[in-house]
């Protein structure tokens, strides 16, 4: 379904043998970004400027392998001419449907004192920088990359918005790491991570009035997922590997394999805040879609009982009522969570699936990733670890009519654990099941490669609010940093929207703030936390709004915001524009609305909070006359076109 074309307009095999200054630079198509490369003290270094202002100071490049040092003692062998790279592709779900990538590419070949060669491929697009390592060769010899020496060296005046990563085998039932920590916001670069294992992607920086979002893409089963080191002396952040314990049993943690080989892309979205938020580098540099049908891939909204009802809600009757709720709300899906195999059982699940199908609702089932990496008691467990068992289980539930699986509690970022994700996704594609990963690493653009990967958690989401009042108190600012970090490139299963009460928790966000998250956050399947009972208490216009939510988005535009303070986005879905904003700060804000669409005619509805925040204020407005929206602390709004 997805057609990708890659046009290289200049011949890449034509290596330039001179080392003139022109050979060592590369600019973006619009000329705003400029990359410089050099060899200094026999080490490869690079620097990035935007509009002649330094964004990255001279930073390191290189690899250390078990059989070769490709970091020390390096010399430049050759440089290719500039090549124009164009890619067009279609996403089944995401923040943008039709995507065009344009960039300029150069390849630099280096060698060490023993003659071992390393090629580094750089691409500059108008929205950022991407680069990857390439090792040529062939044969059966197995190598291991012991360390990657990539750094991102920011000026000491830069600020950072970053999330620490938990130590492996810590937390509840040894279920860490799961990318569920809170962000450090606006801290000075060089600030050490509060957790020794480092910082996760995407990491956001403000450097000389330029925003930079650092991540990686194109991660296959031949490399580990990486992170940033906990220590960053002088603002220089080094790429770090996961610990040896973050491996699938019997498999490697560090990158291990045979030649030829290419690393994942290191990607940096660079520009003003709008350029970063709208960037598609995370999928631009991901691997194209595998050969698979996509007719079973259905984006949309999901009813989900566990968010508020927890384990006690996983009963036949309650799940039947949630299927009825999904049908009434025109939600496409219903997720049945933990322990369903005993509290309901396979035979009764089959009945629920048949019942749901009659109402046009697709059922998804929860699984424990299991294995030795976690001791969580939830089940089904130990059914997906072995290839044969996994395929047998997938075929069994597919024959029952189940539409997808949610798989939880993964064991880290080692190469073999990343291989486990890929094996699951390939088997699910073959059988025809949609996939949602929880307790998990970052997707890194996998939703392009595997369009049946609907969403991944990789965030401290709504469930954590239900567990702890202290986090609920801090959550407005937390919610307001995610559109600039975690959710920029990849779908995020935050499981948003509580419009009524959260048991034993005093919710700090307003009703309109919560409603706005249905637009501000992007997920292939948006699992909505609110219950049938809580939804029924809302005004009819709110229920109608939820019933009409688009299944996925065609386009996304940044309107205004600042990380950790407020965020306003516009998204287009099913031919209509939706504009939504949240104020995560303790101060009132007047949000200026400079809207990204030319046709603002027709009827529009503006949803805000009442003065006492007890209910919604709903007004029909003329968008041409709406210059701003006033938001008090921890409130939000939704503005959308009426049919």
N, C-alpha and C positions, 0 to 999 in steps of 0.2 A: 504493500500500500504506500509506504513511504519511498519516494524516489529521490535519491541523493546523487548529485552530480558534482564532481570535483574537477575543475579545469585549471591546470597549471599552464600559465601562458608563456613562461620562459623555460628553457631546458635546464633541469636541475643538475644534470650530469656534467654541465659545463663549468668546471671549477676554475675560479680565478686564482692564479698562483702568486700574484703580488699581494702586498700587505699595505696598500695605500690607506689613508684615512677614510676614504669613501668606501673601501671594501669592509671596513670595520664598523660601519654604521648601518642602521636600518630605520626607516621612517614609516609611520602609518599612512594609509591612503590619503588622509586629509592633512598630513604633515604636522599634526599637533603633537604626536608622540615620537620621540627619537631614542633609539637604543644605541649604545656604544658597547663594543666588545674589545677586550685586550688581553694579552698575556703579560703578566707582571710578576717578577720573581718566580717564573716558571709555573704560575698558577693562572687559570682562566678566570676572568672577572667580567662583569657586565654592569652597566649603569643605565637608568631610565630617566628621561626628562619629558616634561609636558609644557609646551609653550615656553621653552627655554628655561624652565624652572626645574630644579632637581627634585625628582620624586623618590627615586632609589639612589643612594650613594653606591659606590663600587661594591659589588656583592660577589660572592664566590660561586663557582660551578665545579662539578667534578664528581667522580665516583671512586670508591675504594672497593676492589673486588678481592676475593680470596686468592686470585692468581695474577692480579695486576693492579698497580696503583695508577689510577687515571685522574689523580688530583695534583700530586706533586710532580715536578720535572716535566711539565707539559710545554710543547711548542706547537705553533700554528702551522699546519700543512697546506691548507687551501680553503677558499671561500667560494660559494656559488654566486652567480649573478642573482639579482632580485627576481623573484617569481611572484606573480599575482595568483592568489588562491581564491577561488569562488566556490561556495557550497550552498545549495538550496535543499531544504528538507521540510517535511511536514510532521508535526507532532500530533499524536492521537489525543493527548491531553497535556496541559501545561499552561504557562502564562501567555504563550503566543502560539498560534497554529502554524502559519506559514513563516518560515525563517530563512533569511539570507545572510550568509557570512561572507565577508570580503576582507582579505588581508594580504600583506606583503610578507614573503618568506625568504630567509637566507639560511643556508646550512654551512656551518663552520666545522672543519675537520682538524682535530688535534691528535698528537701522538706523544707518548711518553718516551723515556730514555731507551726502553727496550723495543720501541717501534710499535707498541700496541696502540690501536687507533680508537678514538672516541669522536663521534659526530654529535653536535648539538644543533638542533633545528629550532630556529626562532621564527615566530609569526607576530606581526603587529597589525591589529585591526584598529578601527577608530575608537573602539571601546576597551582596548587593552592589549596586554602582552600574553603570549603563550610560548612555552618552550618545552622540549623533551630531549632525552638522551637516546642515542642509537648506537648499537654495537653490531657490526657486521661479522659474518663468519658462518661456519657450518660444522657439522659433525656431532658426535654423541657425547662429547665432553660436557660435564655438568659444572656450572660455576655458581657462586653465591656472591651477591653484592653485600658487603659487610656494612657499608655506610654510604649515604648520599651526602655530598658536601654542599648542596645548594643552600644559599642564604638569601634573605631579603633584608637589606641594610637600610633602615630608615634614618633620616636626620633625627638627632636627639630631641628636636622640638616637636616631633610628631606625637599624635595621640592614638590610642588603640581601643577597640571594642572587641573583646575576645572571650571565649568560653574555655575554661580549663577542662581537661579530660580526667575522669576518675581512674584511680589505680585498678589494675586488673584484679579480679577475684576479691573485690571488696564490696561493701554494701549489703543490701538484703539478699541473703542466700547466695552470696558470691556472684551476683548478677552484673557487676560492673566489668568493663566500661560500657556505658549505654548512651553517652552524649546527652546527659540530663543534668548538667551543672548550670549555675547561673552566671551570666555574663559580668565581666569586669568592664565598666563603661567609662570611656574617656580617660583612661589611665595613661600615664607617660610611657612611651616605649622604653624598654629596658626593665619595666616592672616584672618581677619574677612571677610565674604562675603559683597560686596558692597550693597547687597539687604538683608533685615532682614529675608526673608523667607528661606534662606539657599542655599545649593549647590545641584545640581542634580547628578545622576549617568549617565554614569560611571565616577568616579573620579580617576585620575591617580596620583601616588606618586612615588618618587624616594627616597628609604630608605636604607642607607648603601649599596649603589651600586646595590640594587635590585629594580626592578620595580614592583609596585602593582597597579592593576586596581580593584576598588571596585564597586560592583553593586549588583543587586538582580535578582532572577529568580524564576519561578514557582509561579507567582502571580495569584491567583484565585480571585473569586468574594467574598471571605470571609475575605479579608484583604485590607487595603489601600495600595497604593504605598507610599514608604517612600523616604526620602532624607537625606542629612547630615545637621546638625544644622549650622546656620550662624557663631556661635562662637565655637572656638576650642582651648581653653586655653592649652598652652604647647604642641600643636599638637595632642590633643585627640579629635577626631571627633565623635559626638554622632548621632545615627539614630534619625531622627525627623519625626513626623507625619504631614500631611497636615493640613491646617486650617479648622475650622468647615464649612467655606463657600464653600469649595471644594467638595460639596456633590450634588448628584442628588436630586432634590426637594422631600422632604419627607423621604429621606434615610439617613443612618448614614455616617459620615466622618471617625470615628475611627472604628477599627475592632470590629464587634458586631456579635454574633452568639451563637451556641450551641456546646457542646462537642460530640465526640472527634474532635480535631482540630490540624492542623499543620500550622506554619507560612510559608511564602515564604523563599527560601534559601537566605542567605547572602553569596555572592560569592566574592572571591579575587583571580584574576589571579596573579600569583607570579613567578618571574624569570627574565631572561634577557629580553630585549625589544622584541626579536623575539618570545620568549615563550608567552609573553602577547598578542602580535598582532595575533598570530596563535591560541590562546586558543579558545576552544569551550564551556567553562563552562556555558555561557549564555543559550545554548540550552541543554547541558548535564544535567543541573539541572531543566530544564523546564519540564512541564508535557507532557507525550507522546501525540501523535496525537489522536484527538477524532475520533470516528467511523464515517467516512465520505468518499464519493468518491472524487477523486482528478483529474478526467479526464478533468474537466473544468478549472483547474489551469494551466495557461500558462505563465511562466516567459518570459522576453524579454525586448525590448525597446519600447518606446512610443513617438509619436509625440504629441506636446502640444502647442497650440497657445498662451495661456495666459501669459507664461513666458515673452515674449517680446511684445505681442500685447495687453495684459490686457483686460479689460471688453469689449472694442470695437471690439475685435476679435471674440466674441461669436455670430457669425451670421451663417446662413445656408451656404452661399457661402464660407466663410473662413474655416468653419469646413470641408466642402467637399474638399477644396483644401488641407487641412492637412491630410485627409484620403488618397487622391491621393499621397501626399508626403510620408506617412507611407508605402504605398504599394510600391512605387518606391524604398524606402530605405530598404525594407524588415523588417521594424519594425512590431512587432506583434500587437501593440495597438495604439489607438488614444484617448486622454482624452478631453472631452468637459466640460469646466469649468463653472463658476458661471452664474446664471440667464438664463440658457438655456431654462427653462420652459416657459419664456415669450418672450425672444429674438428669439427663434426658435420654441418652442412649441412641445408637445408630438407627434403630427402627423408627423411633419417634422423630428423630431428626429428619429422616426420609419423609415422614408425614408432613412435617413443617415445611420442607422444601417444596413438596407438591402443593401444599396450601398456598405458599407464597407465590409460586409460579402462576397459579390461577388468578392472583391479584396483581401480577406484573412486577413482583419484587424478587430480587436475586439474593440468595442466602450465602453468607461467608462464615467459615468456621475457624476458630482459634486453635493453634498448636504451639507446644513448647519445642524450641529448637533442640533442647535436651543435650545429650552428650555429657562428658565429664566436666565441662566448663561451668555449669551452674547446678545448684542443689535445690532449685525452686520446686515446690511440691505440685505445682499446677500441671494439669494433663489435658489432652493426650501428650505424652512425652515418649522419647526414644523410638519414634515411628518414622523419622525423616532423616536420620543420620546416615544410614546405609542406603546406597543407590537403589537396590532392589526393593527394600522396604518402602522407600519414599515413593517410587513409581507405583507400587502396588496400592498404597494408601491414596495417592492422587487419583488413580483410575477408579478406585472404589467409590470415592465421594463424587467424582465426576459422573459416574453412572447413576448416582442418586439424584443428580441435578444441581449439586452445589456449584456455585459460581466462582468462589475464590477462597483463599486462605490468608489468615493473619498468623505470622510466625514470630515468636517472641524469644528474648533472652539469648542473644548471641555472645560469643566469647572473645571479641576483640578484632584486631585489624591485621593479624599476620597473614602472609600470602595464602596459606592453606585454608584459613577461615574465610578469606575473600573468595577462594575457590569454592567453598561450600555455598555461598550466596549464588554464585554463577551456576552451580549444578542444580540448585533448587529452581532458579529462574528458567533454565533450559528445559527441565522436566515439566514444569508448569506450563511452559509454552507448548510443549508437545501434547499435553493432555487437554489444554484449554482452560486453565484456571488463572484468575487474576490473583495478584500477590500484594500483600502489605506486610512490611517488616517492622517489628517493634523491638525495643531494647537493643538497638542496632547502630551500626555505623552510618555515615553520611552516604547518600545515593551516588554522588559524583557523576551525574548525567546518565545513570543507567536507564532512566525512563525513556530515553531516546533509543537505546540499544534494545531494550526489552519493554515495549509499550504496554505489556500486561502488568508491569510493576506500577501499581497505581499510586502508592505513597509509602513513605517510611517515617517513623517517629523521629529519632535522632534529635530530640528536643525535650527540655523540661516543660511538659505540656499540662493540659487541664487536670489530669488525674492527680498531679502533685499539689494542685490547689485544694483538692478534696482531702488530702492527707494532713495538711499543715497550715494553720492560720498565719504563721510567720511568712510563709511564701505567698499566701494569698494577699498579705499586706503589701508585698513588694511587686506583685505581678503586673500592675499597670505599666510600669517602666519596662519590665521584662517583655511584655507583649509588644511594646513600641520599639524594641531593638530588633526583633525578628524579621521584619520586612526588609531590613538593611543588611542582614547577615544570613542566617540559616535558610530563609525562604527565597533568597534571590535567584538561585540557580535550580533548586530542586524542590519537589513536592514535599510538604511537611504535614504529618498527621498530628497536629496539636490537639485535635478533637475539640474544637471551640464551641462556644455559645451556651451560656447558662443565663436564661432570661428570668428564672424564678428563684428558688432557694437551693443552696447547696447544704446538705445535712451537716450540722455542727460547724459550719464555716460562715463567717461574715464576709460576704463578697464585697470587694472594694471597687469593682468596676460597675458602671451603670448598664442599664438595659441596652441603650443604643450603642455603647462601647462593644458589648457582647455581640449584638446583631451585626455591627460593622465588620467583625472578624470573618464573617462568611464571604466577604469580598477582599478584605485586606490580606487574608491568608489564602494560599493556593495549595490544593491537593487534588490528585486525580479522583479519589473518592474522599469527600469531606464528611467524616464521621461527626455528626452533630450531637453534643452532649445532652441537650435538653430532653426531658422525658415527655411522654404523651400528656401527663397531668399538668406539667408546667407550661407546655405549649398551649393547652386548652384555655389557660387563664389570660392569654394575650389577646389584644384587639384583633378584630377580623382582618384588618389591613396587614398586620404583621404575619398572620397565618398565610394570607394570600401571597405576600412577598416570598415567604419560604417555599411555598408550593411552586413558585415561578422561577426559582433560582436556576441559572444556566448549568448545564452538565459540566461544561468546561469553558475555557476562555479563548477568544480569538486574538486578543491583543491586551497589552498592559502598558499604562503610562503613569509615570510618577508626577504627582501634583505638588506636594510639599511635604516637609518633615525634617526631623533631625533624630538620629539614633538614640533611643532610650527616652525620648521626649514626646514626639508625636509623629504620625505617619498618615498621609492621605494618598490613596491610589485610585486610578480609574481603570476599570477593566471592561472589555467588550465581550459579550457572550450572547449567542443566538440573535445577533443583530442589534442588541441594545447595549447602551453604556450604563455602567454602574459606577458611582463614585462613593467612596467610603473613607472615613477617617476616624482615628482614635487619638485621644489626648492622654498620654501616660504620665504626665507631670502633675504636680500639685498646684500649678498656676493655670488660670484661665488663658485661653488662646483665641485669637481671631484668625481663622484660617482663610487665606485668600484663595479664591477659586479661579484659576486660569485654566480653563478646561481644554482638553486636547482634541476636541472634535468640532467640526465646522457646523454641523447640522444640530442645533440645539432647540429646534422647534418641537412642537407637540407637547404632550402633557408629562409633567415630571412630579414625582412625589419626594418630599424631603421628610425624613424620619429623624427626630432628635429626642432628647429627654425632656420631660416636664421639669419645672423649676425644682421640685422636691425629689426628682429622680424616681418617683414611684410608678410612673407610666410613661408611655411614648407620647410625644407630640408629633402629629402627622398633618402635613400641609401640602396642598398642591401649589407648585411654584412655577414661575416663568424663569427658566434658567438664564435667559439673556439679561435678566434684572438681578440675578443673584451673584453678588460680588464676593461675599464671604459668608462663613458660618462661624458663629461664636460657640466655643466649647469650654465649659467649666472643667475643673480638675476631674480626671478619670472618666470622662464622658466621650461620646462618639456620635457619628451621624452616618446615614445612608441616603444617597440621592440617586434616583434611577428613573428611567423612562418607563412610562406606562404604555401598554399595548393599545 
